[in-house]
Amino acid sequence: MKVVLENLTKIFPSRNKKSNEEVVAVNNFSFTIPDGKLIGLLGPSGCGKSTTLYMISGLQKPSGGKIYFGDDDVTEVSTENRGVGLVFQNYALYPHMTVKQNILFPLQNLKGADKLSKEEMLSRAYEAAKLVQLEELMERKPSELSGGQQQRVAIARALVKMPRVLLLDEPLSNLDARLRLQTREEIRRIQRETKITTVFVTHDQEEAMSISDMIVVMKLGVVQQIGAPQEVYDNPVNLFVAKFLGTPPINVFNGHVKGEKLYIGEDAVLEVKNVPDQEVIVGIRPEGFYLAEDGALSCELSSIEVMGRDVSIVSKNAACTAPVIRSIIDADTPINPAAKTVRYNLRKNKVFIFNKETEERIYFEVN
């Protein structure tokens, strides 16, 4: 099911009686979610991602704009009539019911032409349970399940109605690190098997990038960038997107361009053809550094952290906006831990420059 968001806007009334200033939670959001794809809505708390999800579901009414499921305008359609499956952060399972009863519950409330026989309901419930690999646990209560299993019950309950659109609101936030990894893989598998158009809300960029076909990065209710995860990572349109994506985060420096050369401090680190002289912000991904005895960028060595496959070099530079620089180097690269300085050359495709005032990307030739 294709989902079209057309100039979607949500404005909440002010809670401050003195200023009476309205809060724009989502501002003029337009996007077409392709049929059968998993889309990640990504951004920090308060960016409008959950509000967008609630408008798609019908739990909140837009202040402006339209929502289409396929060719159907569902903007004014109630949640129960939209054909959506909702999975929340807190599972919202009925503690007194078994897994089977929890999954069956949405089907038992169907009325009229949609009403199913007992046999049909059981068949659907077991199909949904099998999809999330819970068919052996159908007689257990939620209190007898792990957090990951409870979340899978919530997903099965959403899927049993055969929704047109599946909506997941930070479904992994209450799980520990290992379960998060396992459950997000399960969500991706289930989505691929069912081919249900899915919207996944998270503030965890690694989570969004690992399972999404496309990500939508939001800030203060405004869409910053939409694209395939790797494309957005490799080509951020502004400093916010560059900083939000990536672990470890991008290293940010104050720099300047002079004579088509990019300077960090006194070091001329790159040629940047057709970029006029100006003060700039420089972002360098951790994997964008490589050691060289005569490297263009000089930094003060702080420590070396061995991570197995890679080595993280922690260093300092007066032009860096953070206390330390983190660069990821291949573990086979020889490093002298007693050295006071390290010198780097930079991989051009991992270096981004941004306008000092607007923080928008300034493009230069990479080849």
C-alpha positions as CSV (number, residue, x, y, z in Angstrom):
1,M,0.0,0.0,0.0
2,K,1.5,3.3,-1.1
3,V,1.1,6.1,1.5
4,V,1.2,9.7,0.4
5,L,1.7,12.6,2.8
6,E,0.8,15.9,1.2
7,N,1.8,19.1,3.0
8,L,1.2,17.4,6.4
9,T,1.2,19.9,9.3
10,K,0.5,19.6,13.0
11,I,0.2,22.6,15.2
12,F,-0.4,22.3,19.0
13,P,-1.8,25.2,21.0
14,S,0.6,27.0,23.4
15,R,0.9,25.8,27.0
16,N,2.4,29.2,27.9
17,K,-0.5,31.5,28.6
18,K,1.7,34.6,28.4
19,S,3.3,34.1,25.0
20,N,0.3,32.2,23.5
21,E,2.8,30.9,20.8
22,E,1.7,27.8,19.0
23,V,4.0,24.8,18.7
24,V,4.6,23.5,15.2
25,A,5.3,19.8,15.7
26,V,5.3,18.9,12.0
27,N,5.7,21.5,9.3
28,N,4.6,21.0,5.7
29,F,5.8,17.4,5.4
30,S,5.4,15.9,1.9
31,F,6.5,12.4,1.0
32,T,5.4,9.3,-0.8
33,I,6.1,6.0,1.0
34,P,6.5,3.4,-1.7
35,D,4.3,0.2,-1.5
36,G,5.9,-2.6,0.5
37,K,8.9,-0.6,1.8
38,L,10.1,0.0,5.3
39,I,10.7,3.6,6.1
40,G,12.5,4.9,9.1
41,L,11.5,8.2,10.6
42,L,14.6,9.4,12.4
43,G,15.5,12.3,14.6
44,P,16.0,13.6,18.2
45,S,13.3,13.9,20.7
46,G,10.8,16.6,19.8
47,C,11.5,16.5,16.1
48,G,7.9,15.4,15.1
49,K,8.5,11.8,14.1
50,S,6.0,10.3,16.5
51,T,3.5,13.0,15.7
52,T,3.8,12.1,12.0
53,L,3.2,8.5,12.8
54,Y,0.1,9.3,14.9
55,M,-1.3,11.4,12.1
56,I,-0.8,8.5,9.6
57,S,-2.5,6.2,12.1
58,G,-5.4,8.6,12.7
59,L,-4.7,9.0,16.4
60,Q,-4.0,12.6,15.8
61,K,-5.8,14.9,13.3
62,P,-3.6,17.0,11.0
63,S,-3.8,20.8,11.3
64,G,-3.3,20.9,7.5
65,G,-2.5,18.7,4.6
66,K,-3.7,15.3,3.4
67,I,-3.0,11.6,3.9
68,Y,-3.7,9.0,1.2
69,F,-3.5,5.2,1.4
70,G,-3.2,4.4,-2.3
71,D,-5.8,6.6,-4.0
72,D,-8.0,6.8,-0.9
73,D,-8.0,10.1,1.1
74,V,-8.0,8.8,4.7
75,T,-7.3,12.2,6.4
76,E,-10.7,12.2,8.1
77,V,-11.0,8.4,8.4
78,S,-11.0,7.0,12.0
79,T,-8.1,4.8,13.1
80,E,-10.2,1.6,13.2
81,N,-11.2,2.1,9.6
82,R,-7.8,2.9,8.2
83,G,-6.5,-0.6,8.2
84,V,-3.4,0.1,10.2
85,G,-1.5,-2.0,12.6
86,L,0.1,-0.2,15.6
87,V,3.0,-1.3,17.7
88,F,4.0,0.9,20.7
89,Q,7.2,1.2,22.7
90,N,5.5,-0.2,25.9
91,Y,4.0,-3.4,24.2
92,A,0.5,-2.6,25.7
93,L,-0.3,-6.3,26.2
94,Y,-3.2,-7.5,28.4
95,P,-1.4,-9.1,31.4
96,H,-4.4,-11.4,32.3
97,M,-4.6,-12.9,28.8
98,T,-2.4,-15.5,27.2
99,V,-0.3,-14.9,24.1
100,K,-3.1,-16.5,22.0
101,Q,-5.8,-14.3,23.6
102,N,-3.7,-11.2,23.1
103,I,-3.3,-11.9,19.4
104,L,-6.9,-12.9,19.0
105,F,-8.3,-9.8,20.7
106,P,-8.4,-7.5,17.6
107,L,-10.2,-10.1,15.6
108,Q,-12.8,-10.6,18.2
109,N,-13.8,-7.0,17.9
110,L,-14.5,-7.2,14.2
111,K,-18.2,-6.6,13.3
112,G,-20.5,-6.9,10.3
113,A,-19.0,-8.1,7.1
114,D,-15.5,-8.3,8.6
115,K,-16.6,-10.7,11.4
116,L,-14.7,-14.0,11.3
117,S,-15.7,-17.5,12.6
118,K,-13.8,-19.0,15.5
119,E,-11.9,-21.3,13.2
120,E,-10.8,-18.4,11.0
121,M,-9.7,-16.3,13.9
122,L,-7.6,-19.2,15.4
123,S,-6.1,-19.9,12.0
124,R,-5.0,-16.2,11.6
125,A,-3.7,-16.0,15.1
126,Y,-1.5,-19.1,14.6
127,E,-0.3,-17.7,11.3
128,A,0.7,-14.5,12.9
129,A,2.4,-16.3,15.8
130,K,4.3,-18.5,13.4
131,L,5.5,-15.4,11.6
132,V,7.0,-14.0,14.8
133,Q,8.2,-17.5,15.9
134,L,5.9,-17.6,19.0
135,E,3.7,-20.6,18.1
136,E,5.2,-22.7,21.0
137,L,4.3,-20.0,23.6
138,M,0.7,-19.4,22.8
139,E,-0.6,-20.5,26.3
140,R,1.8,-18.3,28.3
141,K,1.0,-15.0,30.0
142,P,3.0,-11.8,29.1
143,S,4.7,-12.0,32.5
144,E,6.3,-15.3,31.5
145,L,7.9,-13.9,28.4
146,S,11.1,-11.9,27.8
147,G,11.0,-8.3,26.6
148,G,11.8,-9.4,23.1
149,Q,9.1,-12.0,23.1
150,Q,6.5,-9.5,24.5
151,Q,7.4,-7.2,21.7
152,R,6.9,-10.0,19.1
153,V,3.4,-10.6,20.6
154,A,2.6,-6.9,20.1
155,I,3.8,-7.2,16.4
156,A,1.7,-10.4,15.9
157,R,-1.3,-8.7,17.3
158,A,-0.8,-5.8,14.9
159,L,-0.3,-8.2,11.9
160,V,-3.2,-10.5,12.6
161,K,-5.7,-7.9,11.2
162,M,-3.7,-8.0,7.9
163,P,-3.2,-4.3,8.0
164,R,-2.6,-2.2,4.9
165,V,0.1,-0.2,6.8
166,L,2.2,-1.3,9.8
167,L,3.3,1.5,12.2
168,L,6.0,1.0,14.8
169,D,6.7,3.7,17.4
170,E,10.1,3.2,19.0
171,P,9.4,-0.6,19.4
172,L,12.9,-1.5,20.6
173,S,13.5,1.2,23.2
174,N,12.7,-1.0,26.2
175,L,15.0,-3.8,25.2
176,D,18.6,-4.4,26.2
177,A,21.3,-4.1,23.5
178,R,21.4,-7.8,22.5
179,L,17.6,-8.1,22.3
180,R,17.4,-4.8,20.3
181,L,19.7,-6.3,17.7
182,Q,17.8,-9.6,17.5
183,T,14.4,-8.0,17.4
184,R,15.2,-5.4,14.8
185,E,16.4,-8.3,12.6
186,E,13.1,-10.0,13.3
187,I,11.2,-6.9,12.3
188,R,13.1,-6.7,9.0
189,R,12.5,-10.3,8.3
190,I,8.8,-10.1,9.0
191,Q,8.4,-7.0,6.9
192,R,10.1,-8.6,3.9
193,E,8.0,-11.7,4.2
194,T,4.7,-9.8,4.6
195,K,5.6,-7.0,2.2
196,I,3.5,-4.6,4.3
197,T,4.3,-1.0,3.9
198,T,5.9,-0.1,7.3
199,V,6.8,3.1,9.1
200,F,9.4,2.7,11.9
201,V,10.0,5.6,14.3
202,T,13.3,5.7,16.2
203,H,15.8,8.2,17.6
204,D,18.6,5.5,17.1
205,Q,20.3,6.2,13.8
206,E,22.1,2.8,13.8
207,E,18.7,1.1,14.2
208,A,17.1,3.1,11.4
209,M,20.0,2.7,9.0
210,S,20.3,-1.1,9.5
211,I,16.7,-2.1,8.6
212,S,15.2,0.8,6.6
213,D,14.8,0.9,2.8
214,M,14.7,4.7,3.2
215,I,15.2,7.1,6.1
216,V,13.6,10.5,6.7
217,V,15.7,12.7,9.0
218,M,13.7,15.3,10.9
219,K,14.5,18.3,13.0
220,L,12.0,20.5,14.8
221,G,9.2,19.3,12.7
222,V,11.0,19.9,9.4
223,V,12.3,17.2,7.1
224,Q,16.0,17.6,6.6
225,Q,16.8,14.8,4.2
226,I,15.2,11.7,2.6
227,G,17.0,8.9,1.0
228,A,18.5,5.4,1.2
229,P,20.5,5.1,4.5
230,Q,23.9,4.8,2.8
231,E,23.2,7.6,0.5
232,V,22.2,10.0,3.3
233,Y,25.3,8.9,5.3
234,D,27.6,9.5,2.4
235,N,26.0,12.7,1.2
236,P,24.5,14.7,4.1
237,V,22.8,17.9,2.9
238,N,23.6,19.9,6.0
239,L,25.6,19.7,9.3
240,F,22.7,18.5,11.3
241,V,22.3,15.3,9.2
242,A,26.1,14.8,9.1
243,K,26.3,14.9,12.9
244,F,23.2,12.9,13.5
245,L,24.3,9.9,11.4
246,G,27.3,7.9,12.2
247,T,29.0,5.9,15.1
248,P,31.4,7.2,16.3
249,P,30.0,10.6,15.3
250,I,31.6,12.8,12.6
251,N,34.5,15.0,13.7
252,V,33.7,18.7,13.3
253,F,36.4,21.4,12.8
254,N,36.5,25.1,12.3
255,G,38.2,25.7,9.0
256,H,38.6,28.1,6.1
257,V,39.0,28.0,2.3
258,K,41.8,30.1,0.7
259,G,43.0,29.8,-2.9
260,E,40.8,26.7,-3.4
261,K,42.5,24.9,-0.5
262,L,40.8,23.8,2.6
263,Y,42.6,24.6,5.8
264,I,42.2,23.2,9.3
265,G,44.2,25.6,11.5
266,E,47.4,26.2,9.7
267,D,47.3,22.8,7.8
268,A,46.2,22.8,4.2
269,V,44.4,19.4,4.1
270,L,42.6,19.3,0.7
271,E,42.1,21.0,-2.6
272,V,38.6,22.2,-3.0
273,K,38.2,23.5,-6.6
274,N,35.6,26.2,-7.4
275,V,34.9,26.9,-3.7
276,P,35.4,30.6,-2.9
277,D,37.5,31.9,0.0
278,Q,35.5,31.8,3.2
279,E,35.2,30.6,6.8
280,V,33.7,27.1,6.9
281,I,32.7,24.2,9.1
282,V,34.5,20.9,8.2
283,G,33.2,17.5,9.0
284,I,35.4,14.4,8.7
285,R,34.0,10.9,9.2
286,P,36.1,8.7,11.6
287,E,37.0,6.4,8.7
288,G,38.1,9.4,6.6
289,F,41.6,9.6,8.1
290,Y,44.6,7.5,7.2
291,L,48.0,7.7,8.8
292,A,50.9,9.1,6.8
293,E,54.4,10.3,8.0
294,D,54.0,13.4,5.9
295,G,50.3,13.7,6.4
296,A,48.6,17.1,5.8
297,L,46.8,17.2,9.2
298,S,48.8,17.2,12.4
299,C,47.1,16.2,15.7
300,E,48.2,15.6,19.2
301,L,48.0,11.9,20.1
302,S,46.0,11.1,23.2
303,S,45.4,7.4,23.2
304,I,44.9,4.3,21.1
305,E,41.8,2.1,21.7
306,V,42.1,-1.5,20.2
307,M,38.6,-2.7,19.1
308,G,39.7,-6.0,17.4
309,R,39.1,-5.5,13.7
310,D,39.8,-1.7,13.9
311,V,41.8,0.7,16.0
312,S,40.4,4.0,17.3
313,I,43.0,6.7,17.6
314,V,42.0,9.5,20.0
315,S,43.7,12.7,19.3
316,K,43.3,16.5,19.7
317,N,43.5,19.5,17.5
318,A,42.8,23.1,18.5
319,A,40.4,23.6,15.5
320,C,38.2,20.7,16.5
321,T,34.9,21.7,18.1
322,A,34.9,18.6,20.4
323,P,37.4,17.8,23.1
324,V,38.8,14.9,21.0
325,I,39.0,13.5,17.5
326,R,38.2,9.9,16.9
327,S,39.7,8.2,13.8
328,I,39.1,4.6,12.8
329,I,42.2,2.9,11.4
330,D,42.8,-0.7,10.2
331,A,44.2,-2.8,13.0
332,D,47.1,-3.9,10.8
333,T,48.4,-0.3,10.4
334,P,51.5,0.1,12.6
335,I,51.1,2.9,15.2
336,N,53.7,4.2,17.6
337,P,51.9,4.6,21.0
338,A,54.8,6.6,22.4
339,A,54.5,9.3,19.6
340,K,53.3,12.7,20.7
341,T,51.7,13.6,17.4
342,V,50.0,11.8,14.5
343,R,49.7,13.0,11.0
344,Y,46.8,12.2,8.7
345,N,45.9,12.5,5.1
346,L,42.2,12.6,4.4
347,R,39.9,10.5,2.1
348,K,38.2,13.2,0.1
349,N,34.8,11.5,-0.1
350,K,34.7,11.4,3.7
351,V,35.2,15.1,4.1
352,F,32.3,17.6,4.0
353,I,32.4,21.3,4.2
354,F,29.4,23.5,5.4
355,N,28.5,27.1,5.3
356,K,29.5,28.8,8.6
357,E,26.2,30.7,8.9
358,T,23.5,28.4,7.3
359,E,25.3,25.0,8.0
360,E,24.2,23.9,4.5
361,R,26.6,21.7,2.5
362,I,29.1,23.3,0.2
363,Y,29.9,20.9,-2.6
364,F,33.4,20.4,-4.2
365,E,34.9,18.0,-6.7
366,V,35.7,14.6,-5.1
367,N,37.5,13.1,-8.0
